[in-house]
Amino acid sequence: ACTTVRSFAGFVAEGLHHIAIGLDHVLFLVTLLMVAVWRRDEAGAGWVPRPSAASAWKEALRLVTAFTVAHSLTLGLAASGVLAPPSRWVESLIAVSVLVAAIDNVRPFLRGPRWAMVSVFGLVHGFGFAGPLQDLGLREGALAWPLLGFNLGVELGQLALVAVLLPLACLWRDRAFYRSVVVRGGSAAVAALAGVWVLERGLELSLLP
């Protein structure tokens, strides 16, 4: 029993480690959280601050839940060997997800609730999470605990991001510097980096050191 607990804790730690070093996954979440404190304006072409911090937390919860449900599904399918899409295309689409979210922050163009977009891209991120889990050497028929532990570690990492970033975003959501510097400037920088990733991963180039 002690060995099982230690093993489970090890997979939780691996999940935490992966989200900590997975810059593309982290930037996708950070980009979403930047504007979770805002909502679409009536024309749907811009952002206006949400009226309360409570509504911002509800939106963040919707986004994180949508992402979690989606990536947990494909993580399970990929880790168990049911689906195995080419890693090149998975990594390319993860980069596309970061690029799309960042552009939508600067100039909103996606229609419908944002959680729907997050769910679609969350499916792709799940395949990305599966690679590191499979690299740990899972035994056939002993997938449940490693999958649960790794996924729990990923979720804890995501919640830590929310706990750190969202209170600051709520505090600053009405300020001009948050709109111009943090959201527009930060999203533009993320979009530029994600664009390079798309080229590198899709065309198998080496553009960054």
Summary of the structure (lengths in Angstrom):
residues: 209
radius of gyration: 17.8
end to end distance: 45.3
largest distance: 58.1
contacts: 668
relative contact order: 0.19
helix: 75%
strand: 3%
